[in-house]
Amino acid sequence: MTAQKKDETGGKQGGAAGDSGAKRKPWVKKDAAESMLSLIQKQEERVSKMRKELEKEEKQLEKLQKAKKVLEAN
């Protein structure tokens, strides 16, 4: 009877994660320093991505401002 309960609970947990059959990585406890370093790295990546997007938006704004000057000159 206990073996059946283990099988039932294991099936319920695995079904929510995904039906592809892929196993999850085992959880590895990180110490405080590792945790902070990973948070810092993720934040740096987000900021870098935002800076690239900002540069792209600024270039688009410059183009639109030039077009506005042309339209106002007429």
Summary of the structure (lengths in Angstrom):
residues: 74
radius of gyration: 25.9
end to end distance: 86.2
largest distance: 86.2
contacts: 115
relative contact order: 0.05
helix: 78%
strand: 0%
